[in-house]
Amino acid sequence: MSTSVIVPAAGSGTRLGENRPKAFVDLSGATILSRTLAAVQSSDVGLDRIVVVVPEELIEQTRAELTGSRCAVDVVAGGAERSDSVRAGLARATGEFVLVHDAARPFTPAAVFERVVEALRAGHQAVVPGLPVVDTLKRVDDEEQVLETVDRSVLRAIQTPQGFHADALARAYADAGDVATDDAGLAERAGIAVHVVAGDPDAFKITTPWDLRLARAIAKGWD
């Protein structure tokens, strides 16, 4: 069973505080994107195609950096919103399964990709990796007054890759009526059941300057 992976990498990454799109920020001698693509290709998921979605002005640069791939790689232009970029990638995806993986999760272990695909092969239409929530969570009002303590035992912090049968993801996006930051959320709205498998702390997303400092320290240790 063949699998395509869509890697949305067209975001500006303004919260990171760098002077370039987040996926192209240096991470100890390599871009975040290049490390993420290496992580994607380290997994054994029947990888057929990777579709990298970047700002239009960076298409040629990205193509020049992508050498030695063990599967077909397409580089396409993204849109204003993440959902636009995933749609652009979905148009080029092939295979029975489609995974969507954040470009800013460069250390995601191969085992996470493999758990997602294993669950798809078992018959689940949509699969996401998740971690139990360890912090105490409180719901507050507009004045920051605590309303209640939320039961964290039923909560999961969701990561990527998020995996789908290709027709299920296509249906979720066909039914989408608004912008989404989470592909599984679109699947839920379309009535598609979403299954959770174990995530991994190493699959954290680089979003803030603190995340970037942590990622650079990890990259130096791994290299």
N, C-alpha and C positions, 0 to 999 in steps of 0.2 A: 504494500500500500504506500503510495507516494505522498510526500508532504511538501507543501510550500510554506516558507516563512516570510511574512511581511514585516519589515523593520521601518516604522515611521521615524524619520530623522529630519523633518522639516521645521521643527519648532525653533523658536528664537532663543529660548532658555534665558529670559530676562532675569528670572530669580537667581540665576547662577552668578550674575554680575560680571560676566566675561564679555569681550568685545567681538564675539563671533557666535554663530549658532552652536547650541550646546553639544551636539553630536561631534563637532569638529574641534572641540577644546582638547588641548594636549593632556594626556594622562601618562606621565612618566615615559615620554618618548614615542607614544603612539596616540592617535585620536581615540576618544571614547567610542566612536563608531567602529573603528577598525578592531578594537578589543571586543566589542559586542559581537561583531561578525565572526571573530575567531571562536567565541563561546558558542555561537549558533552551530558552527560547523564541527565542533568537537563532539556533538551528540550523535547517537545512532538512532535516527528516527525515519530512515528511508527518505532522506532529504533529496528533493527533486529540483527545487528552485528557490532562490532567495530574491525577493523584490525589495530593494532599498529605495525609500521615498525621501527625497532631499529637496532643498530649495532649488529652483530652476537654474540659478546662476552657479550652482555647485555640482551640477550633473557631470560635467566633463572631468572636474577634479576628482570626483568620487570614482568614476570609471577608471581613471588612471591609477588610483590607489588599490583597486581591487584586482590583485593578481594571485594566481595559485589557488583559486577556488576549486573545490572538488565537485561543484555542481553548477548549473546555470545561474547566472546573476544578472538581474535587470536593474537598471537605475532609472527612476522616473521622477517627474516633478510632483511635489506635494501641493497642498492647498492651504487656505487660510486657517482652517481648523484641522485638528487631528483626524476627525472623521472624514474630512475631504481627502486626506493623505491615505487613509486606510482604503477608501473607495478606489483611489488611483492604483494602489497596490493590488487590490482584489481583482481588478480588471486584467492583471498580468499573471495572476497566480494560476498554477496548474496542480493537478493531483486531487486525491480524495479528501485530504485533510489540509487545513490552512491554520497556521499559527501566526498570531500577531504578537511581536515582541518589542518592547520599548528599547529604543537605541541607547537609552541612558541606564541600562542594567548590564554593564560589561562583565560582571563576575558570576552570572547565573550558571550554576553547575549543569553539566550535561544531564545529570540524573533528573533534574526538574523537567527538562524538555522530554525526556524519555517517559517520565510518569504521566505527563499530559497526553502524549501520544498513546501510551498503553491504555489509558482510560477511554480514549476515542475508539481504539480498536475493540474495546470491550462493549461498545455500543452507545456510550454517552455522546450526545450531539454537541455539547459545549462543555469545556473543562477549563478550570482556572486553578493555579497554585495559590495556596493561602497559608498564612501563619496565625496561630492563636494570638490574640491581643493580650499583652502582658501588663500594660499600664491600666490604672483605674480610670474609667471614663465617666464623665459627668455631663449631663445635659443642662444647658444654661439658657437664660432668657436674654433679651436685648440689653439688659443692664448688667450682664455677667453674674447674675445671681443663680446659684445652683438650684435646679428644679428636681433632679433625681440622679442617683447613681445608676449607670447602665450595667446590666448583666453582661460582663465581657465573655462569659463562657460560651455564648452563642454567636460571638463575633469572630470574624477572620479578616486579617489585613491581606488584601489580594495583590498578587504580583503578576508578572508575565513570565513566560509566554502564555497567552490565552489561546486555547485550541478549539477548533470547530470542524465538523463536517462541512465541506465547502458549500454545499447547498444550504445548510443552516445559516452560515454567516452571510451568504448572499441574500437570503430571505430576511435576516435581521436588518441588513442595510436597506433593502428595498422597502421595508416597513417603517424605517426610521423617519420620524417627523421633525426631529430637532438635533442639535449638536450633542455629541456624547463624548466623554473622556474615557469611557470604559466600554469595550466591545461586548463584554458579557452583559452589561446593562441593556444594550440594545437587544440582545438575545432574550433576556428576561421579558422585555416589553413585547417581544414578538411571540411570547408564549413558549419559548424553548427552555427546557429544564437545564440548569447549569450545575455541574458537579465540581466539587472541590477536592483537590489532591494536595499532598504536603508540599509546601514551598520550602524556601531555604533562606536563612539570614544573609547569605552572600549575594542573593539576588536583589539587594536593595537598589533603589532608584536614586541616581544623582540628580538632585533638584536644587539644593542650596549650596552656598560656599562651604559650609561645614561638611556636607556630603562629598564635595570635591576634594577637600583636604583628606578626608578618610580614604577616598578612592585612590588618591595619589600615594598615600602611605601603603595601601594594600598592593598597588601595582609594583612599587619598588620592592616589596617583599617577595612578590611572586616572580619577578624578573630576575 
